[in-house]
Amino acid sequence: MPSFFQRNRVLLLHLSFWCFYISFYAYAVSLRRETTFTRFTLSILLQVSFAMLVSYFNYFVLLPRYLKYQKAWRYLIEFFIPFVILITGRVYLQRNVMEAFDIHERYFYSQFYIVQLAFDTLLITIFVAMLRFATGWFELEAKRKQMENDKLATELKFLKAQINPHFLFNTLNNLYYLAYSNSPNTTEVIAKLSQMMRYMIYDSNYPQVLLSKEIEYMKNYISLERLRLNNEVPIDFVVEGETENKLITPLIFITFLENAFKHGISANTANSWVKINIKLNGRECIYSVENSKLKDTLTDNKEKSGIGLQNLKRRLELSYAGHYTLETEEGQGRYFVQLKLTL
């Protein structure tokens, strides 16, 4: 939610300028000799009200017309004629008001006063006009940031939409086989798949979800893989620390898990294994996946895995820029990846 200053920064800029100008002008008037309270008050009221009149006539009427038509000569003519008329009226008003209060000063009848008044008013008008351009810059910057946020949100949705199509395809194939063979595990697979789809379709649409729900999603995924592998492959999944009331970007862990089962596990390969660990220490979350590595992994599978990792790295940059570290290690017959997040 925007702060008070952000919501009212244009108004505060104008108020700050006029407070500074009134203070400066009041100080200048107070330095003049034989300055009475009446003369002091009248001088400030006349000067400030006239400066505001000229400045905001230009601010609200002339500048919008110039910005609309982009014709400098037209703007100068439209500004110069009213400016001369207003200066002339201001000079006569100053003289008449001062005489009405029996204040006589030759300075108000001099040409120097007219030139100084015109110059001071022009400077104030230019400065207030600059505030309008500052306002335009604020609005443009706000729109730019909004567009950038919308673009990032769209990119996140696109990346999220690419996460699990092959997993869904494989699970449906397994489900078809189980149903065809009248396996007693069919209903369990349907139930777990239903929970996972609910999480993917509804819960993952939020920028952040409870970590406990993300872990539940991972457990369901592992359960389906156990069924696919007929419980013949050792799979260790350990969670350490307090997971309640912790928020995380949804589906941020699943890529490593999918890659572990896709490229490191096979029911037909001896000594296949997977170890998954999630450790929480305050706001720090350490997620690691270690798995055996198949010797006959196909090149296209490696390429797809690389695409998935690129997807994940981009999502991490969008959601946890400067608040994560990612380490990978590939050795003889094993692959290890560790992700540290500040939640």
Secondary structure as the mmCIF struct_conf table of DSSP 4:
data_model
#
loop_
_struct_conf.conf_type_id
_struct_conf.id
_struct_conf.beg_label_comp_id
_struct_conf.beg_label_asym_id
_struct_conf.beg_label_seq_id
_struct_conf.end_label_comp_id
_struct_conf.end_label_asym_id
_struct_conf.end_label_seq_id
HELX_RH_AL_P HELX_RH_AL_P1 PHE A 4 ARG A 7
TURN_TY1_P TURN_TY1_P1 ASN A 8 ASN A 8
HELX_RH_AL_P HELX_RH_AL_P2 ARG A 9 SER A 30
TURN_TY1_P TURN_TY1_P2 LEU A 31 LEU A 31
BEND BEND1 ARG A 32 ARG A 32
TURN_TY1_P TURN_TY1_P3 ARG A 33 GLU A 34
HELX_RH_AL_P HELX_RH_AL_P3 PHE A 37 PHE A 57
HELX_RH_PI_P HELX_RH_PI_P1 ASN A 58 LEU A 62
HELX_RH_AL_P HELX_RH_AL_P4 LEU A 63 TYR A 69
HELX_RH_AL_P HELX_RH_AL_P5 ALA A 72 ALA A 100
TURN_TY1_P TURN_TY1_P4 PHE A 101 ASP A 102
HELX_RH_3T_P HELX_RH_3T_P1 ARG A 106 TYR A 109
BEND BEND2 SER A 110 SER A 110
HELX_RH_AL_P HELX_RH_AL_P6 GLN A 111 ALA A 161
TURN_TY1_P TURN_TY1_P5 GLN A 162 GLN A 162
BEND BEND3 ILE A 163 ASN A 164
HELX_RH_AL_P HELX_RH_AL_P7 PRO A 165 TYR A 180
TURN_TY1_P TURN_TY1_P6 SER A 181 ASN A 182
TURN_TY1_P TURN_TY1_P7 PRO A 184 ASN A 185
HELX_RH_AL_P HELX_RH_AL_P8 THR A 186 ILE A 201
TURN_TY1_P TURN_TY1_P8 TYR A 202 TYR A 202
HELX_RH_3T_P HELX_RH_3T_P2 ASP A 203 ASN A 205
BEND BEND4 TYR A 206 PRO A 207
STRN STRN1 VAL A 209 LEU A 210
HELX_RH_AL_P HELX_RH_AL_P9 LEU A 211 ARG A 228
TURN_TY1_P TURN_TY1_P9 LEU A 229 ASN A 231
BEND BEND5 VAL A 233 VAL A 233
STRN STRN2 ILE A 235 GLU A 240
BEND BEND6 GLY A 241 GLY A 241
TURN_TY1_P TURN_TY1_P10 GLU A 244 ASN A 245
STRN STRN3 LEU A 247 ILE A 248
TURN_TY1_P TURN_TY1_P11 PRO A 250 LEU A 251
BEND BEND7 ILE A 252 PHE A 253
HELX_RH_AL_P HELX_RH_AL_P10 ILE A 254 GLY A 264
TURN_TY1_P TURN_TY1_P12 ALA A 267 ASN A 268
BEND BEND8 THR A 269 THR A 269
TURN_TY1_P TURN_TY1_P13 ALA A 270 ASN A 271
STRN STRN4 VAL A 274 ASN A 281
TURN_TY1_P TURN_TY1_P14 GLY A 282 ARG A 283
STRN STRN5 GLU A 284 SER A 292
TURN_TY1_P TURN_TY1_P15 LYS A 295 ASP A 296
HELX_RH_AL_P HELX_RH_AL_P11 THR A 299 TYR A 320
TURN_TY1_P TURN_TY1_P16 ALA A 321 GLY A 322
BEND BEND9 HIS A 323 HIS A 323
STRN STRN6 TYR A 324 GLY A 331
TURN_TY1_P TURN_TY1_P17 GLN A 332 GLY A 333
STRN STRN7 ARG A 334 THR A 342
#
